[in-house]
């Protein structure tokens, strides 16, 4: 596998940075090019190194067992770290990836001296908690105060939802400006390396780290919000954790992992009085394009976020929920999409018991019904589930390998070849 020298082009007010991926054996579904696209005004922040493509591209080599040759310049520190990084990924996910040899054309640190501190921003619980903890009013150390937030299209927001992404961008940009934080919008097809071959929840870490390396002349530090606390990290495997993320650092970019010290309910409690979070929290699994910016309040992720907020009597302040719990029995919606293996139920019961004990019987009932529903759903034969997909049930759009690619951008790149 060859990761070619990155190239750059401009089109319609945007700058596209791309690198050709050449597999030793042609693989169906593997993109010929990895790319990032940013508005032209951010072109001065972009790195000329190949770090932003090696970090995610390594996943394909490890998955298919192909040794990698990297053209262009790579950070020596990143190259040094990748041997151990591969060991960690293989140790935690031995059935999915295995270490490969990497050959570098040139190793050299970037000449720039970046100054910014960034984080990935989705307006979810994890990213809001990390942002909250690194505001100047809470983080006393200037070198760890967040100055930039990277907002990605092609990660949790699909390309067919471009209108939603732009609507959110227009909402978040001025709100973050008020906090003294610059929003960095970036589009990318990196997730197309993962889906549908690897588990999305396991391998999203390199997507976030690669996007940080893209802004290599700006960011000296990048903080990745944790999606699991430490007990969950011991139980649930992922490519993003306090051990693996720092191994993707370069000579000029330190990558940190933040938030594993707190449970999900603990994070929600921490940001529950923050007006910015109340106005912008976005957690919804729903992909509907006609509901604007609201959380649907009916999917599993919405309901498990509303439970701690309701227990704190703070849910009414969070304006982005379409149908917030107003009575205890509203929590029964949790059973509708309940998944006992998400790993959060065990923390919600003691949290509710501590903050709103009269709500606890209803939560227990919702969880009990959810277990019954989950068990019954698992008994449905796969053939019947496939038939029900015609009616909109049991569809996971992340298994569609084209959903994380923008054909218009690929057409622009191919026209230059």
N, C-alpha and C positions, 0 to 999 in steps of 0.2 A: 504494500500500500504506500502510495506517495501522496504527501500533502504538499502541494505546490506553493510557490511564492505568492503571497497575497497581491492582488491587484485592486485598482480603484477606478471608479467611473462615477459620473454625475448625470442625473436625469431628473427633470421636473422638480428642481429645488431640493433634491436629496442626493446624498453621497452613498454609493454602494461599495463596500469592501468585500471582496470575495476571493476564495481560493479553490482551485480545482482539486478534487479528490479522485485519485486513480487507484482503483483496487487491483490487486494481482489477478484476481478472478472476478469477472463481472457478476455483480449481485443485483438481483431484482429489488427495486425499491430504495436502494442506496442512492442518494443524490450525487450528481456529477460535480456539484459546486456547493460549498457552504458559503453563506453570505450574511452580512449585516447591512442594514440600511438606517441612516440617520439623516435628519434635516441638515442642509448645507452649513448652517450656522455653527454646528458642532464639529466641523471637519478638523479644526485645530486641536481637538482633544484626542484624535485617533492615532493609534500606534502603528508604526511601520513594521513591527516585529510579527512573527508568525505564532506567538503564544496563544492568541485568541482563537486560532484554528486547531492547533495541536491539542489543547486541553479537551475539547469535545471530540475531535477526530480520533483521539486515542481510544475512545470507547468502541468505535467500529473495528479498529485493529484488534483489540482485546476480545471482542465478541466473536469475530470470524477467525481469530488466530493468525492474523497476517502481521509480519514484521513491518515496521514503519520507517520510511525515509522522509525526512523533513527538509524541504527547501527553504531558503531564506534564513533569517536570524532568529535564534531562540535564546532566551535568558539562561545563563549557566545555572542559576539557582533552581529554576524550574526543571531543567534537564536533570540536575542532581536529585531533586525530590521525586521525580516520576518513577524511579525504580521502587522506592518504598511505597509510593501511592498505588502502583500496580499490585504490589504485595497485599496491601490493605484491602483493595477492592476484591481481589481474588480470595482472600481469606474470608471476607464477609459474604461474598456472592460467588462461590466456587462453581456453581452450575451455569453461570451466565458469562463470566469473563475469565481470561487467564493471561498472565504476563507475556509480553512480546518484546522483541529487541527494537530499539529506536536508534536510528542513525541520523546524525545532525550534519547539515551542510556547513553551518557556522554558528558558534556560540559567542554571544557578546551581550553585555548588559545594555539597556537603552541609555541613550545619552541624556535624555530629559531628566529633570528633577521635578516630578509631579508633587502636588501639594494638597489635593482634595481628599476627602474622606467620603466614600460612597456606601450605599446599601441598595439592595434590590427592593423595589416598592411595588406592591400589588394592592395595598389598602386592606389586606387581610389581617387577621389577629396577630400572626407572627411578625409581619413586616411593620405593623403599627407599633407593636411592643418594642421592637428594636429601635425604631425611629424615636419613640418616646424616651427610651433610656439613654439616647445619645444626643438629645437636645442640649444646648448650652445651659439651660436652666437646671438640668439634672446631671449632666456629665461635666465634671470639673476639669478634666484633662482636655486641653484644646486639640491635641493630636487625635482625639477619638470623638470629637463632635462632628456629626454628619453634616456635610455641605452639599452633597449631591445624592439624588435618588434615581435609580435606573428603572424605567417602566417599559416592560418588554411586551411586544406583540409577537405571537408565535409561541408563547409559553402556556399560560392558562387562558389567554384570549386567542381564538383562532382567526385566521385571515378572512374567513367569511364574515367575521364580526367586526370588520374594520370600522363601520359606522359607530359601533359601541365603543371601540377603543378610542376613537377621536373624540367622542362625547366625554368619556372619562378623562382623557388628556386635557380637554378644555376645563374640566372641573378641578382636576388635581393641580394643574400648573399654577394658577393664581393662589390656591390655598397653601401650597408649599412655599411659594414666594413669600407669603406672609410669615412663614416660619424661618425665612432666610435660607431656604434650601432650593437649589436649582434642580428641576426635573430634566432627566436625560431620556428622551424617547428613543427606543431602538426596536427595529424589526429584525427578525432572524428566522432561518429555517433549521436551526440546530436540532430541534426536537425531532425532525424527520430522520435523524440518525437512530433515534431510540425506538420510535413507534413504527410498526407494531412488534418489533423484534424483542425488545427488552421491556421490563416493567417500568412504566413512567415514574412511579413513586420511588423506585430504587435509584434511578440514574439521572435525576434532574440537576444534581449538583454541578457537574461540568458545564451545563448550559449557563447557569448563573455566573460561574467563575470565568467562563469564556467571554461573556458580555462585559465583565469587569476589565479583563485584559484588553478589550477593544479600546477602552478609554485610557490607554496606558500613559499618555502624556499628561493626563489630568489627575488620575487617582493614585495616591500613594498607599491607600488603605481601603479595603473593601470588606464590609461586614455582612455575612450571609445569615439571615434569621433562621433559627432552628425551628423545624416543624415537629420535633419530638423533645421530650424531657429526657434526662439521663436514664431513668428506669426503662422508658420505652426504647431508647437507643440500644439498650442491652437485649431487648426482645425483638425489635423490628429492624431489619437491615435496610441500609440506604447508603448512597454514595455521598450524602451530605451530612456530616457530623463533625464534632470538635476534633476528631483525629484526622480525617481525610481532607477537609477543606483547606487547612493551612498548608498542606503539602502541594497545593496548586499556586503557591506564591512565587513571585519572580524577584529579581534583584531590586526592582523599583516598586513592586506592589505586594503589600502584605494582605493576605486574605485571612479573615477571622470568622469564627462561627459563634453566634451569640444567641442566648435565650434558653439553652437546655437546662438551666437551673430552675426554670419555672414550668409548672404544668400549664395546659391550655386554659384551664379555669383561672389559674393564678394570673396569667397574662391578661385575660379578659377583665379581671378585677382591677388590675393595675391601670388599664386605660379607660375604665368605665366612666371616670369623671372628666376625661379630656375632650373638650369640645370638638377638636379636629377629628378624633375617632368617632364621636357621636354623629358627625355630619357625613363621614366618608367611608365608614366600615363597609367592605365588600367581601363577602365570603361565599356567595351563591354558586352551587353546582349547575344551576339551570343555564341552558344556552339559548333560551328564547330571546329573539331580537326585538320583540315588541313590548317589552316591559320596562324600557328605559334603564335607569340606573338602580332600580330597586332590587333588594334581595327577595327572592320569591317567598320565603318564609315557610316553604313546604318541603324542600329537599332536606336530606340528612344533615348536610353541613350547616344550613341555615338554622335548623331546629336545635342542633347541639350547641350552636353559638348562642341562641336565645335563652337556653336553660339557665346558664350562669347569670346572664344579664337580668332575667326575670327574678331569679333568687336574690339578686342584689337590689331589686326594685329600681333598676336603671334602664330597663328595656325601652320605655316610652321616650327616653332622651335620644335613642338611636333611630334617626329619622329614615334610614334607608331600608327598613324592613316593611314589606308591603302589608303583611298581616301579623303584627306582633302578638305574642301571648297577652291576653288581657285577663283571663281567668285560669285557674289551675288546670281545668280540663282541656284547655287549648294545647297543653303539652302532649296530649295523646297523638298529635300529628307526628311526634318523634317516632312513633311505632311504624309509621307508613313507609319510611325509607331507612329504618334502623339497620345498622350493621354492627354486631357485637365485636367484630374484630378490628374496628378502627382504633381501639385502644384508649378511648376517652371516658367510657361509661364509669369505670371504677373510681375516677377522680370526681365525677359530678355528684355522686351520692353523698360522700362526706361533705362536699362543698355546700350542697343544698341543706343538708342536716344542720350545718353550722350557721347558715345565713337565713334560711326560711324553712324551718322544720315542718310547718303545716303544709308545705308544697310537696314534701317527700313522698307521701303515699301515692300521689298522682304520678310522680316521676317513676316510682317503682312499677306502677301499673303500666306506664308507657314502655318501660324497658322489658317487662314481662311479655307484653303483646308483641313487642319488636322481636324478641327471641322466637316466639311462635311463628311470626310471619317469616323471619329469616329461615327457620327450619323448613317451613312449607315450601318456600321458594326454591330452596336447594333440592327439594324432592322432584321438582319439575324436570322431566327429561330434556336434554339439550335439543332434541329434534323439535319438541313443542316450543321451546324458547325461540328457536330460529323461525318457526312459523309465526310466532307472536311479534317478531320484529317488524313484520309488515304493518302492524298496528301501532308501532312506536314504542313497544316494550322491549326491555333487555338489549338496548342499543348502547354501545360504548363507542362514541365517535373517535376516541383516541386510538382505536384499532384501524382507522382509515389512514393509510400511509400518505395520502395526498392532502390531508387536512392541515398539516403543518408546513405547507409549501405555498408560495405565491407564484403562480405561473407567469404573471406579468414581469416579475423581477428576473426570473430564470430566462425569459425571452430576451430581456435587455442584455443579460450577461452573454448568452449564446450569440447574439448579433454581433458581439465584439470579437468573437473567436476567428 
